[in-house]
Amino acid sequence: MQPTIQRAYFGPEYSDAESLDALDAEGLKAERPENLAEEVALLINNVKAVAGFNGMRAAGFR
């Protein structure tokens, strides 16, 4: 039997606290708006940068 890929994320995983510490160290802020989709849409509409992180970092082949 051929091995199968279980997931496409091979990078490290970071906790919320680790992520917030890294952002704080760079002088960046994080927010968790109640309506995430609406807030992201508003930011994009106002030509603002939006970044998201959930779980493991994507790394490896594409």
C-alpha positions as CSV (number, residue, x, y, z in Angstrom):
1,M,0.0,0.0,0.0
2,Q,1.3,3.5,-0.9
3,P,1.7,6.0,1.9
4,T,-0.9,8.8,1.8
5,I,-0.7,12.4,2.8
6,Q,-2.9,13.0,5.9
7,R,-2.7,16.8,5.8
8,A,-0.9,19.6,3.8
9,Y,0.5,21.4,6.8
10,F,4.0,20.3,7.8
11,G,5.1,23.4,9.6
12,P,5.1,24.1,13.3
13,E,1.9,24.9,15.3
14,Y,1.7,27.9,17.6
15,S,-0.5,28.6,20.5
16,D,-2.5,31.8,20.8
17,A,-0.2,33.1,23.5
18,E,2.9,32.4,21.3
19,S,1.3,34.2,18.4
20,L,0.3,37.2,20.5
21,D,3.8,37.4,22.0
22,A,5.4,37.4,18.5
23,L,3.0,40.1,17.3
24,D,3.6,42.2,20.4
25,A,7.4,41.9,20.0
26,E,7.1,43.4,16.6
27,G,4.7,46.2,17.7
28,L,1.7,44.7,15.9
29,K,-1.8,44.2,17.2
30,A,-4.2,41.3,17.0
31,E,-8.0,41.5,17.1
32,R,-10.8,38.9,17.3
33,P,-13.8,40.7,16.0
34,E,-17.2,39.2,16.8
35,N,-18.1,39.2,13.1
36,L,-14.8,38.2,11.4
37,A,-16.1,38.0,7.9
38,E,-17.7,41.5,8.1
39,E,-14.6,43.1,9.6
40,V,-12.3,41.5,7.0
41,A,-14.5,42.7,4.2
42,L,-14.5,46.2,5.6
43,L,-10.8,46.3,6.0
44,I,-10.2,45.0,2.4
45,N,-12.7,47.5,1.1
46,N,-10.7,50.3,2.8
47,V,-7.5,48.9,1.2
48,K,-6.1,47.7,4.5
49,A,-3.8,44.7,5.0
50,V,-5.4,41.6,6.6
51,A,-3.6,38.5,7.8
52,G,-4.9,35.4,9.4
53,F,-3.4,32.4,11.1
54,N,-5.2,29.2,12.2
55,G,-3.4,26.1,13.4
56,M,-0.3,24.9,11.7
57,R,1.8,26.9,9.3
58,A,1.7,25.7,5.7
59,A,5.1,24.5,4.6
60,G,6.4,22.1,2.1
61,F,5.5,21.2,-1.4
62,R,2.7,22.9,-3.4
